[in-house]
Structure formats: structure tokens, C-alpha cells
Amino acid sequence: MSSSEEIYEETRRLVTTVRERGLPEGYRLMEGTPSVEEYRILRQLAGLSPKTIHQSELALKGCWYSAVIKDEADLVVGMGRIIADGGWYFHIADMAVHPNHQRKGLGDAIMADLMSRIIEKAPPGPYVNLIADSAGRKMYSKWGFVETAPRSAGMERRFDGPRPS
């Protein structure tokens, strides 16, 4: 296992590399959340599970930090959020890039922004996690994320559908 100092340095190097490479022409990265409509559409187009308007409103209000990428037409084509307690726990969520804009380094640019925010603003010793779909595993591995099994396993309990009366 790498020392904490090495982990911070490795993350800073990767952030610097991605930022020096820059975004392709016509794109800009900025702090902020998409509108509820943009959020719902981008989730759908990127293959993430659909969310109601109410769920989306609450999710976007509950960010510790959020970033979006807009294209030349000022449309949100990429996003990522950090859900956190601000002390030690930081969960990266809603990493999504519109399919027509994938394979251009936009996901890396969002990750660089999110990881930079954590190493700059979080107290020492943050625990950063995420749930990776198969398409994102290679990128997340590049950022130092590893599967936790067999030491631990991600678990879930879904409450699909409406709440009973």
C-alpha cells in the first residue's frame, strides 16, 4: 500500500496531466450542477438509471461539489458529483458523458476536477469511493480506485417503485 503522501502526489500528478492536456476545442468545464431536466436527460443518455423530478431536485441540492462540461451550444454534455459529509467520507456519483461526446477525455477532465477538489478542500485522510459500471472501470483504475473485494463488498438495498400507503 502506498503512503498517504504518495497517494496525494500521484493524484496531483494525474490532475496536472489531465489539465495540461486540456479539453478539446468548444468544451468548457465549470463548477456547478446541471438543471434538473439536463440531469435527467444526461443520466438517460449515458445509460444510468432514470430518476424522478423530485429525486433529481434533491440529489442536485445534496452535492458537496459538482462539475459540468458544456459544449459550444452551451448544452451540458458531461457531469460528475461528490456526495460527502465534508469530514472523511466522499462518494463520487453521476459520472456521465453524453454518448456523442465520449472518448474525448471529458470523463477524465471531470474526474480531475472532482479529485482536485477533494485533495484541496477535504481534511486529511478522506475516504473516496464510487460504484463503477463496467464501462468506467478502466478510467477509475487509472485514478487509483481499486475493487474492495474480498476485504469488503459493495451492497445495496433497492426500494423500486412507489412507497406503499
N, C-alpha and C positions, 0 to 999 in steps of 0.2 A: 504494500500500500504506500502510496506517495505521501510525503509530509504535506501538511496544510500549506506551507509556503510554496511548495512545488505545484500544488493544485491551483492556487491563486495565480501563480506565474504562468502556468500552462494556459489557463483560461484567458489571462490578459493578452498573451501572445496570439491566441486564436482570434480574439476580439479585434486586435490590431490588424491582423492579416486580412480579416473579412472587411474591415472598414477601409483599409488601404486599397483593396480591390474595388470597392465602391459598388454602387448599384448601376445596372445598365441605364443608358440614357432614357429619360422620360419617366423614371420612377423616383419617388421620394419617400423616405422613412420618417415617421414622426411619432412622438408620444401621443397617445390618445386612444379612444375606443371608436369602433365603427358605430353607425346608427344601429338601432335595433333591426331595421329592415336589412341593412348591409350585412350585419352579423348573421342573421338567419339565412340569407341567400348564400353568403360565402361558406357557411357550415355545410349547407346542402350541396353546393357545387364541389366542395372539397371531399365529400363523402363522409362527413361527420353526421352524427345523429341529429334529427330535427328537434328544435326546441320551440315552445310556445312563445308568444309575445311577452307574457308575464315572466316566464323563466329567463328570457333574454334580457329584459329590463333589469331584473335583479342581478343576473350574472355580470352584466356590464358595470353596474354600480359597485359590485363587490370586488373590484380589482385592487391589488396593491400597486400594480403597474400594468400598463397595456401599451402596445405599439401597433401601428398600422403602416402599410405601404399603399400609396396611391399611385395611379398611372397618370399619363398625360391628360386624360379626360377627367381627372380628379375622382376617379372611382376607386374604392377600396378593393385591392386585389390580393392583399395578404394581411394577416393579423396574428397576434400572439398575446397571451395574458399571463400574469403572475397572480395567483391567489395566495395570500400569505397572512400570517399573524404578525409579521413585522419583527418578530423576535428571532425565531430559528427555523420556522417551517415555511417553505416556499414551493408551491406547486405550479408548474408550467402547464397551461391549458390552452385549448383552442388555437393551436398552431395550425394555420390553414393558409394555403395559397391557391388562388383560382387556377383551375387546370390549364387555361390558356397562357398562364404566366409562370408555370412551373419550369424547373430545370434552368433557371436564370440566376440562381444564387439568392433569391428573395427569402427563402426559409432560413438560410444561414445569416442573412442580414438581420432578420427578426431575432433569431437566437442570440446573435452578438449583442444586440441592444438589450434584450432581457437579461442575459448573463452579466453584462456590464453593469446594469442597474443593481443586480444582486451583490456583486463584489464591491461596488462603490458605496451602497447605502445600507446593506444588511449588517447587523452586528457580526463579529467574528464567529465562525463555526456554523454557517447556515446549512440546513439540510434541504437539498433541492431534489425534487422528484418530478416524474411525469409518467403518463401512460403512453407507450409507444405502439402505434399500429405498425404493421409490417413495412409499409412504405417509408416510414420515418426512422426506422431503427438505425440505418447506416448513418444518417445525419446526426442523430442523437449520440451514437457511439463516438463520432468524431469530436463531439463536445465533452466527452469523458463520462457519459452516462453508461452504466452497466446494469445488466439484469441482476436483481437481488436474490433470485432463487439460487441455491436451495436455502440460503440463510433466512430469507423471508419471502413471502409471496404476496403479490397484489391480490386483494379480494374485493368483491363487490356485492352489494345487495340492491337490486333494482326494484323500483316501485313504478312499474309501467302502467299507464292508463290513469283514469281519473281516480281521485280519492273517494272511497265509499262514504256514504252519508252516515 
